[in-house]
Amino acid sequence: MTLSNCRGGSAAGCRWAARTSGGNIVNGVDLGRRMGTPQLFALTTPLLTTASGAKMGKTAQGAIWLNADQCSPYDFWQYWRNVEDADVVKFLKLFTILPMDEIARLAALRGAEINEAKKALADAATTLLHGAEAAKQASETARQTFEEGAISENLPTVEISRAELAAGAGVLAQFVKAGLVASNGEARRQIKGGGLRVNDIAVTDEKMTLTPSHLTPEGVIKLSLGKKRHVLLRPA
């Protein structure tokens, strides 16, 4: 953490702030000077990064939203559950209010047991943002999906009209609509790599259409990107 003092719009001080903190802080200091503030302090902190050095921020790929309508509690829980092993302890300290002795216990876990620490991170972070009940529901949804292979009603859901499904809905567009891929082009690339699944069966034909015949006994179609991201397509 760096504390810089830019007294009275000092040229040297402001140039130092510009190098370390960018234009926003410098502009703020200049605005304060023009408004008669005699002394201002600029506070900066290091960027949050993962163990691989990747930046965590709103412009980073895979960044998540705090509001539930843009990132469901389940997706938020999954984000923390799937962090890299090397990041778990750091994130427990930064993004939860768990007691330090509990974090130390989790930090001592090795091998497959580190998944316990990841679940604790996901539970704690989700509880802080969405509440204990949402965290519990997200955890149970994940357990049913990954440990039992069941289709949980609490998985993220998007609706499709019955008329559109009856006419045959293009699989590429439905994965885009579900938010699992950003574009048809990305969907095609995922298909080539075996990354897209419908009801746990790999999609091999980009011209595939979804019809009522794809509905499971639960009345939904399960769309998956890899092994960890799932969305239910529900006729309405």
Accessible surface in RSA format (square Angstrom, percent):
REM  Atomic radii and reference values for relative SASA: ProtOr
REM  Chains: A
REM  Algorithm: Lee & Richards
REM  Probe-radius: 1.40
REM  Slices: 20
REM RES _ NUM      All-atoms   Total-Side   Main-Chain    Non-polar    All polar
REM                ABS   REL    ABS   REL    ABS   REL    ABS   REL    ABS   REL
RES MET A   1   160.38  83.1  98.25  65.0  62.13 147.9  72.08  61.3  88.30 117.0
RES THR A   2    56.99  40.5  52.75  53.5   4.24  10.1  23.32  31.3  33.67  50.9
RES LEU A   3   118.93  66.2  90.04  64.4  28.89  72.6  90.04  63.2  28.89  77.7
RES SER A   4     9.32   7.9   5.03   6.7   4.29   9.9   8.95  19.0   0.37   0.5
RES ASN A   5    53.74  37.1  29.59  28.6  24.15  58.2  22.62  54.4  31.12  30.1
RES CYS A   6     2.46   1.9   1.05   1.2   1.41   3.3   0.92   2.3   1.54   1.7
RES ARG A   7   144.21  60.5 138.05  70.4   6.16  14.7  55.62  76.0  88.59  53.7
RES GLY A   8    52.50  64.7   0.00   N/A  52.50  64.7  28.52  78.3  23.98  53.7
RES GLY A   9    24.92  30.7   0.00   N/A  24.92  30.7   2.70   7.4  22.23  49.8
RES SER A  10    47.19  39.9  35.61  47.5  11.58  26.7  31.31  66.7  15.88  22.3
RES ALA A  11    64.72  59.5  51.09  78.8  13.63  31.0  57.79  81.4   6.93  18.4
RES ALA A  12    64.85  59.6  56.48  87.2   8.38  19.1  57.77  81.4   7.08  18.8
RES GLY A  13    19.13  23.6   0.00   N/A  19.13  23.6  16.35  44.9   2.78   6.2
RES CYS A  14    20.72  15.7  20.04  22.3   0.68   1.6  12.59  31.9   8.13   8.8
RES ARG A  15   142.51  59.8 138.45  70.6   4.06   9.7  64.49  88.1  78.01  47.3
RES TRP A  16    88.06  35.3  88.03  42.6   0.02   0.1  62.40  33.3  25.65  41.6
RES ALA A  17     0.76   0.7   0.76   1.2   0.00   0.0   0.76   1.1   0.00   0.0
RES ALA A  18    46.94  43.2  34.44  53.1  12.50  28.4  34.87  49.1  12.07  32.0
RES ARG A  19   173.95  73.0 135.06  68.9  38.88  92.6  74.51 101.8  99.43  60.3
RES THR A  20    74.25  52.8  37.80  38.3  36.46  86.9  44.97  60.4  29.28  44.3
RES SER A  21    29.45  24.9   0.46   0.6  28.99  66.8   9.19  19.6  20.26  28.4
RES GLY A  22    33.31  41.1   0.00   N/A  33.31  41.1  30.31  83.2   3.00   6.7
RES GLY A  23    44.10  54.4   0.00   N/A  44.10  54.4  29.16  80.0  14.94  33.5
RES ASN A  24   133.32  91.9 120.17 116.1  13.14  31.6  29.88  71.9 103.44 100.0
RES ILE A  25    43.54  24.8  37.02  27.6   6.52  15.7  42.81  30.8   0.73   2.0
RES VAL A  26    31.01  20.4  30.62  27.7   0.39   0.9  31.00  26.9   0.01   0.0
RES ASN A  27    99.04  68.3  93.36  90.2   5.68  13.7  25.93  62.4  73.11  70.7
RES GLY A  28    38.44  47.4   0.00   N/A  38.44  47.4  31.85  87.4   6.59  14.8
RES VAL A  29     8.69   5.7   7.69   7.0   1.01   2.4   7.79   6.8   0.90   2.4
RES ASP A  30    43.84  30.7  42.75  42.6   1.09   2.6  15.94  37.5  27.90  27.8
RES LEU A  31   104.04  57.9 103.72  74.2   0.32   0.8 103.83  72.9   0.21   0.6
RES GLY A  32    10.59  13.1   0.00   N/A  10.59  13.1  10.25  28.1   0.34   0.8
RES ARG A  33   101.77  42.7  89.56  45.7  12.21  29.1  24.53  33.5  77.24  46.8
RES ARG A  34   172.39  72.4 134.22  68.4  38.17  90.9  45.80  62.6 126.59  76.7
RES MET A  35   147.81  76.5 110.03  72.8  37.78  89.9 103.24  87.8  44.57  59.0
RES GLY A  36    59.05  72.8   0.00   N/A  59.05  72.8  35.82  98.3  23.24  52.0
RES THR A  37    53.66  38.2  43.20  43.8  10.47  24.9  23.95  32.2  29.71  44.9
RES PRO A  38   116.77  85.1  94.12  85.8  22.65  82.3 105.49  87.1  11.28  70.1
RES GLN A  39    68.34  38.2  54.48  39.8  13.86  33.0  17.59  37.4  50.75  38.5
RES LEU A  40    50.17  27.9  48.03  34.4   2.14   5.4  49.42  34.7   0.75   2.0
RES PHE A  41   115.55  57.8  85.26  52.8  30.29  78.8  85.26  51.7  30.29  86.7
RES ALA A  42     5.93   5.4   0.30   0.5   5.63  12.8   5.59   7.9   0.33   0.9
RES LEU A  43   108.95  60.7  85.30  61.0  23.65  59.5  85.30  59.9  23.65  63.7
RES THR A  44    27.61  19.6  22.36  22.7   5.26  12.5  20.13  27.0   7.48  11.3
RES THR A  45    85.74  61.0  60.98  61.8  24.76  59.0  35.02  47.0  50.72  76.7
RES PRO A  46   100.32  73.1  78.69  71.7  21.63  78.6  90.73  74.9   9.59  59.6
RES LEU A  47   129.26  72.0 109.49  78.3  19.77  49.7 112.33  78.9  16.93  45.6
RES LEU A  48    71.79  40.0  67.74  48.5   4.05  10.2  68.14  47.9   3.65   9.8
RES THR A  49    41.13  29.3  40.95  41.5   0.18   0.4  20.33  27.3  20.80  31.4
RES THR A  50    32.26  22.9  27.64  28.0   4.62  11.0  26.89  36.1   5.37   8.1
RES ALA A  51    64.20  59.0  21.30  32.9  42.90  97.6  34.10  48.0  30.10  79.7
RES SER A  52    97.47  82.4  52.76  70.4  44.71 103.0  53.94 114.9  43.53  61.0
RES GLY A  53    52.47  64.7   0.00   N/A  52.47  64.7  30.33  83.2  22.14  49.6
RES ALA A  54    54.79  50.4  43.02  66.4  11.77  26.8  53.78  75.7   1.02   2.7
RES LYS A  55    91.29  44.5  79.24  48.6  12.05  28.7  39.75  35.8  51.54  54.9
RES MET A  56    36.83  19.1  18.32  12.1  18.51  44.1  22.94  19.5  13.89  18.4
RES GLY A  57    30.38  37.5   0.00   N/A  30.38  37.5  26.27  72.1   4.11   9.2
RES LYS A  58   197.39  96.3 159.31  97.7  38.08  90.7 108.86  98.0  88.53  94.3
RES THR A  59   103.70  73.8  68.86  69.8  34.83  83.0  71.02  95.4  32.68  49.4
RES ALA A  60    26.67  24.5  13.11  20.2  13.56  30.9  20.67  29.1   6.00  15.9
RES GLN A  61   189.27 105.8 149.90 109.6  39.37  93.7  62.35 132.7 126.92  96.3
RES GLY A  62    55.44  68.4   0.00   N/A  55.44  68.4  40.21 110.3  15.23  34.1
RES ALA A  63    43.05  39.6  14.59  22.5  28.46  64.8  22.01  31.0  21.04  55.7
RES ILE A  64    53.77  30.6  27.84  20.7  25.93  62.5  30.09  21.7  23.68  64.2
RES TRP A  65   142.36  57.1 139.91  67.7   2.45   5.7 116.72  62.2  25.63  41.6
RES LEU A  66   116.39  64.8 110.70  79.2   5.69  14.3 110.80  77.8   5.59  15.1
RES ASN A  67    67.28  46.4  57.75  55.8   9.54  23.0  42.06 101.2  25.22  24.4
RES ALA A  68    52.59  48.4  37.35  57.6  15.24  34.7  37.45  52.7  15.14  40.1
RES ASP A  69   128.99  90.4  84.79  84.4  44.21 104.5  52.48 123.5  76.51  76.3
RES GLN A  70    97.38  54.5  65.93  48.2  31.45  74.9  27.56  58.7  69.82  53.0
RES CYS A  71    11.88   9.0   7.26   8.1   4.62  10.9   6.37  16.1   5.51   5.9
RES SER A  72    29.09  24.6  25.67  34.3   3.41   7.9  25.74  54.8   3.34   4.7
RES PRO A  73    36.22  26.4  36.22  33.0   0.00   0.0  36.22  29.9   0.00   0.0
RES TYR A  74     9.17   4.3   7.54   4.3   1.63   4.3   7.54   5.7   1.63   2.0
RES ASP A  75    49.40  34.6  44.46  44.3   4.93  11.7  13.18  31.0  36.21  36.1
RES PHE A  76     8.80   4.4   8.80   5.5   0.00   0.0   8.80   5.3   0.00   0.0
RES TRP A  77     4.69   1.9   4.69   2.3   0.00   0.0   4.69   2.5   0.00   0.0
RES GLN A  78    13.34   7.5  13.34   9.7   0.00   0.0  10.42  22.2   2.92   2.2
RES TYR A  79    64.96  30.3  53.48  30.4  11.48  29.9  40.51  30.4  24.45  30.1
RES TRP A  80    14.11   5.7  14.11   6.8   0.00   0.0  14.11   7.5   0.00   0.0
RES ARG A  81    48.61  20.4  48.61  24.8   0.00   0.0   5.82   8.0  42.78  25.9
RES ASN A  82    48.90  33.7  27.69  26.8  21.21  51.1  15.81  38.0  33.09  32.0
RES VAL A  83    16.11  10.6   7.09   6.4   9.03  21.8  15.26  13.3   0.85   2.3
RES GLU A  84   114.41  65.7 110.89  83.9   3.53   8.4  33.61  65.0  80.80  66.0
RES ASP A  85    74.83  52.4  66.91  66.6   7.92  18.7  24.06  56.6  50.77  50.6
RES ALA A  86    79.15  72.8  42.85  66.1  36.30  82.6  55.24  77.8  23.91  63.3
RES ASP A  87     2.58   1.8   2.57   2.6   0.01   0.0   0.01   0.0   2.57   2.6
RES VAL A  88     0.63   0.4   0.63   0.6   0.00   0.0   0.63   0.5   0.00   0.0
RES VAL A  89    46.11  30.3  45.84  41.5   0.27   0.7  45.84  39.8   0.27   0.7
RES LYS A  90    77.75  37.9  70.71  43.4   7.04  16.8  57.55  51.8  20.19  21.5
RES PHE A  91     3.27   1.6   3.27   2.0   0.00   0.0   3.27   2.0   0.00   0.0
RES LEU A  92     0.06   0.0   0.04   0.0   0.02   0.0   0.04   0.0   0.02   0.0
RES LYS A  93   114.59  55.9  90.02  55.2  24.57  58.5  39.68  35.7  74.91  79.8
RES LEU A  94    90.47  50.4  60.88  43.6  29.60  74.4  62.67  44.0  27.80  74.8
RES PHE A  95    56.60  28.3  46.49  28.8  10.10  26.3  52.90  32.1   3.70  10.6
RES THR A  96    12.97   9.2   0.00   0.0  12.97  30.9   0.24   0.3  12.73  19.2
RES ILE A  97   145.42  82.7 119.65  89.1  25.77  62.1 126.68  91.2  18.74  50.8
RES LEU A  98    49.78  27.7  40.64  29.1   9.14  23.0  41.46  29.1   8.32  22.4
RES PRO A  99    83.42  60.8  71.70  65.4  11.72  42.6  83.42  68.9   0.00   0.0
RES MET A 100   115.76  59.9 108.47  71.8   7.29  17.4  92.57  78.7  23.20  30.7
RES ASP A 101   111.73  78.3  95.35  94.9  16.38  38.7  49.58 116.7  62.15  62.0
RES GLU A 102    52.57  30.2  50.57  38.3   2.00   4.8  19.74  38.2  32.83  26.8
RES ILE A 103     3.06   1.7   3.06   2.3   0.00   0.0   3.06   2.2   0.00   0.0
RES ALA A 104    61.65  56.7  48.61  75.0  13.03  29.6  54.83  77.2   6.82  18.1
RES ARG A 105   111.70  46.9 102.31  52.2   9.39  22.4  71.67  97.9  40.04  24.3
RES LEU A 106     2.50   1.4   0.52   0.4   1.98   5.0   0.58   0.4   1.92   5.2
RES ALA A 107    32.07  29.5  21.82  33.7  10.25  23.3  23.48  33.1   8.59  22.8
RES ALA A 108    70.74  65.0  49.27  76.0  21.46  48.8  54.97  77.4  15.76  41.8
RES LEU A 109    24.07  13.4  21.66  15.5   2.41   6.1  22.94  16.1   1.13   3.0
RES ARG A 110   171.08  71.8 162.32  82.7   8.76  20.9  80.41 109.9  90.67  54.9
RES GLY A 111    58.73  72.4   0.00   N/A  58.73  72.4  43.99 120.7  14.74  33.0
RES ALA A 112    86.43  79.5  63.68  98.3  22.74  51.7  71.78 101.1  14.64  38.8
RES GLU A 113   106.57  61.2  99.36  75.2   7.21  17.2  41.19  79.7  65.38  53.4
RES ILE A 114    32.17  18.3  32.17  24.0   0.00   0.0  32.17  23.2   0.00   0.0
RES ASN A 115    53.31  36.8  53.31  51.5   0.00   0.0   9.60  23.1  43.72  42.3
RES GLU A 116    79.44  45.6  73.09  55.3   6.35  15.1  37.40  72.3  42.04  34.3
RES ALA A 117     0.99   0.9   0.99   1.5   0.00   0.0   0.99   1.4   0.00   0.0
RES LYS A 118    22.39  10.9  22.39  13.7   0.00   0.0   0.00   0.0  22.39  23.9
RES LYS A 119    78.93  38.5  78.93  48.4   0.00   0.0  41.39  37.3  37.55  40.0
RES ALA A 120    24.45  22.5  16.40  25.3   8.05  18.3  22.48  31.7   1.96   5.2
RES LEU A 121     0.00   0.0   0.00   0.0   0.00   0.0   0.00   0.0   0.00   0.0
RES ALA A 122     0.00   0.0   0.00   0.0   0.00   0.0   0.00   0.0   0.00   0.0
RES ASP A 123    51.75  36.3  51.37  51.1   0.38   0.9  21.66  51.0  30.09  30.0
RES ALA A 124    16.69  15.3   7.60  11.7   9.09  20.7  16.05  22.6   0.64   1.7
RES ALA A 125     5.65   5.2   2.64   4.1   3.01   6.9   3.41   4.8   2.24   5.9
RES THR A 126     0.00   0.0   0.00   0.0   0.00   0.0   0.00   0.0   0.00   0.0
RES THR A 127    54.99  39.1  48.43  49.1   6.56  15.6  39.72  53.4  15.27  23.1
RES LEU A 128    96.48  53.7  63.96  45.8  32.53  81.8  67.26  47.2  29.22  78.6
RES LEU A 129    66.76  37.2  39.28  28.1  27.49  69.1  42.24  29.7  24.52  66.0
RES HIS A 130    45.12  24.7  15.72  10.9  29.39  75.2  11.05  11.4  34.07  39.6
RES GLY A 131    30.06  37.1   0.00   N/A  30.06  37.1  28.19  77.4   1.87   4.2
RES ALA A 132    69.58  64.0  59.13  91.2  10.45  23.8  59.80  84.2   9.78  25.9
RES GLU A 133   122.04  70.1 117.14  88.6   4.89  11.7  64.71 125.2  57.33  46.8
RES ALA A 134    23.90  22.0  15.32  23.6   8.58  19.5  20.82  29.3   3.09   8.2
RES ALA A 135     3.71   3.4   3.60   5.6   0.11   0.3   3.71   5.2   0.00   0.0
RES LYS A 136   148.04  72.2 139.66  85.7   8.38  19.9  90.65  81.6  57.39  61.1
RES GLN A 137    86.07  48.1  81.49  59.6   4.58  10.9  12.21  26.0  73.86  56.0
RES ALA A 138     3.71   3.4   0.78   1.2   2.93   6.7   3.23   4.5   0.48   1.3
RES SER A 139    33.61  28.4  31.58  42.1   2.04   4.7   5.79  12.3  27.83  39.0
RES GLU A 140    63.38  36.4  60.73  45.9   2.65   6.3  34.96  67.6  28.41  23.2
RES THR A 141     0.80   0.6   0.47   0.5   0.34   0.8   0.34   0.5   0.47   0.7
RES ALA A 142     7.11   6.5   6.28   9.7   0.84   1.9   6.56   9.2   0.55   1.5
RES ARG A 143    91.17  38.3  86.88  44.3   4.29  10.2  45.28  61.9  45.88  27.8
RES GLN A 144    49.72  27.8  49.72  36.3   0.00   0.0   3.65   7.8  46.07  34.9
RES THR A 145     8.50   6.0   0.91   0.9   7.60  18.1   0.91   1.2   7.60  11.5
RES PHE A 146    86.68  43.4  53.62  33.2  33.06  86.0  56.82  34.4  29.86  85.5
RES GLU A 147   113.10  64.9  74.59  56.4  38.50  91.7  40.25  77.9  72.84  59.5
RES GLU A 148   101.52  58.3  65.44  49.5  36.09  85.9  36.21  70.0  65.31  53.3
RES GLY A 149    55.31  68.2   0.00   N/A  55.31  68.2  29.42  80.7  25.89  58.0
RES ALA A 150    38.88  35.7  30.49  47.1   8.38  19.1  38.88  54.7   0.00   0.0
RES ILE A 151    38.19  21.7  21.73  16.2  16.46  39.7  21.73  15.6  16.46  44.7
RES SER A 152     4.22   3.6   1.53   2.0   2.69   6.2   2.69   5.7   1.53   2.1
RES GLU A 153   143.20  82.2 125.44  94.9  17.75  42.3  39.17  75.8 104.03  84.9
RES ASN A 154    70.21  48.4  51.57  49.8  18.64  44.9   8.45  20.3  61.76  59.7
RES LEU A 155     4.31   2.4   0.00   0.0   4.31  10.8   0.00   0.0   4.31  11.6
RES PRO A 156    24.41  17.8  14.36  13.1  10.05  36.5  24.41  20.2   0.00   0.0
RES THR A 157    57.60  41.0  25.72  26.1  31.88  76.0  22.07  29.6  35.53  53.7
RES VAL A 158    34.66  22.8  29.94  27.1   4.72  11.4  34.66  30.1   0.00   0.0
RES GLU A 159   109.55  62.9 100.06  75.7   9.49  22.6  29.58  57.2  79.97  65.3
RES ILE A 160     2.05   1.2   0.36   0.3   1.69   4.1   2.05   1.5   0.00   0.0
RES SER A 161    54.10  45.7  46.80  62.5   7.30  16.8  41.19  87.7  12.91  18.1
RES ARG A 162   152.01  63.8 147.31  75.1   4.69  11.2  61.40  83.9  90.61  54.9
RES ALA A 163    77.96  71.7  62.78  96.9  15.18  34.5  70.82  99.7   7.14  18.9
RES GLU A 164    71.72  41.2  64.58  48.9   7.14  17.0  32.79  63.4  38.93  31.8
RES LEU A 165     2.92   1.6   2.92   2.1   0.00   0.0   2.92   2.1   0.00   0.0
RES ALA A 166    71.71  65.9  44.26  68.3  27.46  62.5  45.25  63.7  26.47  70.1
RES ALA A 167    91.50  84.1  49.15  75.8  42.35  96.3  60.94  85.8  30.55  80.9
RES GLY A 168    24.58  30.3   0.00   N/A  24.58  30.3   4.97  13.7  19.60  43.9
RES ALA A 169     3.26   3.0   0.00   0.0   3.26   7.4   3.26   4.6   0.00   0.0
RES GLY A 170    34.49  42.5   0.00   N/A  34.49  42.5  23.77  65.2  10.73  24.0
RES VAL A 171     0.22   0.1   0.07   0.1   0.15   0.4   0.07   0.1   0.15   0.4
RES LEU A 172    16.78   9.3  16.55  11.8   0.24   0.6  16.58  11.6   0.20   0.5
RES ALA A 173    51.35  47.2  45.91  70.8   5.44  12.4  47.60  67.0   3.75   9.9
RES GLN A 174     3.97   2.2   3.97   2.9   0.00   0.0   0.00   0.0   3.97   3.0
RES PHE A 175     0.00   0.0   0.00   0.0   0.00   0.0   0.00   0.0   0.00   0.0
RES VAL A 176    49.61  32.6  41.13  37.2   8.48  20.4  41.13  35.7   8.48  23.0
RES LYS A 177    97.82  47.7  69.84  42.9  27.98  66.6  65.93  59.3  31.90  34.0
RES ALA A 178    13.27  12.2   0.00   0.0  13.27  30.2   0.45   0.6  12.82  34.0
RES GLY A 179    46.03  56.8   0.00   N/A  46.03  56.8  29.28  80.3  16.76  37.5
RES LEU A 180     4.33   2.4   1.17   0.8   3.17   8.0   1.24   0.9   3.09   8.3
RES VAL A 181     7.40   4.9   0.00   0.0   7.40  17.8   4.18   3.6   3.22   8.7
RES ALA A 182    88.20  81.1  55.78  86.1  32.42  73.7  64.62  91.0  23.58  62.5
RES SER A 183    49.75  42.0  46.02  61.4   3.73   8.6  38.77  82.5  10.99  15.4
RES ASN A 184    65.42  45.1  61.40  59.3   4.03   9.7  11.29  27.2  54.13  52.3
RES GLY A 185    26.86  33.1   0.00   N/A  26.86  33.1  21.78  59.8   5.08  11.4
RES GLU A 186    45.75  26.3  45.75  34.6   0.00   0.0  12.33  23.8  33.42  27.3
RES ALA A 187     0.00   0.0   0.00   0.0   0.00   0.0   0.00   0.0   0.00   0.0
RES ARG A 188    91.12  38.3  90.32  46.0   0.80   1.9  27.15  37.1  63.97  38.8
RES ARG A 189   157.01  65.9 146.40  74.6  10.60  25.2  70.37  96.2  86.64  52.5
RES GLN A 190    56.19  31.4  53.64  39.2   2.55   6.1   3.84   8.2  52.35  39.7
RES ILE A 191    16.59   9.4   8.90   6.6   7.69  18.5   8.91   6.4   7.68  20.9
RES LYS A 192   176.61  86.2 136.75  83.9  39.87  94.9  87.83  79.1  88.78  94.6
RES GLY A 193    68.26  84.2   0.00   N/A  68.26  84.2  36.32  99.7  31.94  71.5
RES GLY A 194    38.44  47.4   0.00   N/A  38.44  47.4  23.17  63.6  15.27  34.2
RES GLY A 195    13.21  16.3   0.00   N/A  13.21  16.3  12.94  35.5   0.27   0.6
RES LEU A 196     0.03   0.0   0.03   0.0   0.00   0.0   0.03   0.0   0.00   0.0
RES ARG A 197    90.35  37.9  90.35  46.1   0.00   0.0  12.83  17.5  77.52  47.0
RES VAL A 198     5.94   3.9   3.85   3.5   2.09   5.0   3.85   3.3   2.09   5.7
RES ASN A 199    39.73  27.4  26.81  25.9  12.92  31.1  18.06  43.5  21.68  21.0
RES ASP A 200    76.21  53.4  63.81  63.5  12.41  29.3  27.57  64.9  48.65  48.5
RES ILE A 201   127.27  72.4 123.77  92.2   3.50   8.4 126.01  90.7   1.26   3.4
RES ALA A 202    38.71  35.6  26.58  41.0  12.13  27.6  26.58  37.4  12.13  32.1
RES VAL A 203     3.59   2.4   0.46   0.4   3.13   7.5   2.51   2.2   1.09   2.9
RES THR A 204   121.06  86.1  90.58  91.8  30.48  72.6  64.57  86.7  56.50  85.4
RES ASP A 205    76.46  53.6  72.46  72.1   4.00   9.5  29.00  68.3  47.46  47.3
RES GLU A 206    64.26  36.9  56.62  42.8   7.63  18.2  16.67  32.2  47.59  38.9
RES LYS A 207   168.89  82.4 147.45  90.5  21.44  51.0  97.50  87.8  71.39  76.0
RES MET A 208    47.82  24.8  40.06  26.5   7.76  18.5  38.30  32.6   9.52  12.6
RES THR A 209    63.75  45.3  56.12  56.9   7.63  18.2  33.82  45.4  29.93  45.2
RES LEU A 210     0.00   0.0   0.00   0.0   0.00   0.0   0.00   0.0   0.00   0.0
RES THR A 211    38.28  27.2  38.28  38.8   0.00   0.0  33.07  44.4   5.21   7.9
RES PRO A 212    66.23  48.3  57.30  52.2   8.94  32.5  57.62  47.6   8.61  53.5
RES SER A 213    98.82  83.5  57.36  76.6  41.46  95.5  57.07 121.5  41.75  58.5
RES HIS A 214    47.51  26.0  42.94  29.8   4.56  11.7  31.58  32.5  15.93  18.5
RES LEU A 215    54.20  30.2  32.85  23.5  21.35  53.7  32.85  23.1  21.35  57.4
RES THR A 216    20.68  14.7  10.65  10.8  10.03  23.9  14.77  19.8   5.91   8.9
RES PRO A 217   143.33 104.5  97.81  89.2  45.52 165.5 111.98  92.4  31.35 194.9
RES GLU A 218    96.42  55.4  69.70  52.7  26.72  63.6  41.57  80.4  54.85  44.8
RES GLY A 219    31.18  38.4   0.00   N/A  31.18  38.4  25.94  71.2   5.24  11.7
RES VAL A 220     2.28   1.5   2.28   2.1   0.00   0.0   2.28   2.0   0.00   0.0
RES ILE A 221     0.37   0.2   0.37   0.3   0.00   0.0   0.37   0.3   0.00   0.0
RES LYS A 222     6.82   3.3   6.82   4.2   0.00   0.0   0.32   0.3   6.49   6.9
RES LEU A 223     0.00   0.0   0.00   0.0   0.00   0.0   0.00   0.0   0.00   0.0
RES SER A 224     0.74   0.6   0.74   1.0   0.00   0.0   0.74   1.6   0.00   0.0
RES LEU A 225    28.38  15.8  24.93  17.8   3.45   8.7  24.93  17.5   3.45   9.3
RES GLY A 226    33.05  40.8   0.00   N/A  33.05  40.8  31.74  87.1   1.30   2.9
RES LYS A 227   175.75  85.7 162.74  99.9  13.01  31.0 110.38  99.4  65.37  69.6
RES LYS A 228   108.56  53.0 106.68  65.5   1.89   4.5  66.20  59.6  42.36  45.1
RES ARG A 229   110.38  46.3 108.04  55.1   2.34   5.6  47.25  64.6  63.13  38.3
RES HIS A 230    11.86   6.5   9.16   6.4   2.69   6.9   8.57   8.8   3.28   3.8
RES VAL A 231     9.51   6.3   9.51   8.6   0.00   0.0   9.51   8.3   0.00   0.0
RES LEU A 232     1.17   0.6   1.17   0.8   0.00   0.0   1.17   0.8   0.00   0.0
RES LEU A 233     0.22   0.1   0.00   0.0   0.22   0.6   0.00   0.0   0.22   0.6
RES ARG A 234    77.03  32.3  77.03  39.3   0.00   0.0  35.73  48.8  41.30  25.0
RES PRO A 235    11.40   8.3   3.37   3.1   8.03  29.2   3.37   2.8   8.03  49.9
RES ALA A 236    69.58  64.0  26.90  41.5  42.69  97.1  57.71  81.3  11.87  31.4
END  Absolute sums over single chains surface
CHAIN  1 A    13682.8      10386.1       3296.7       7941.8       5741.0
END  Absolute sums over all chains
TOTAL         13682.8      10386.1       3296.7       7941.8       5741.0
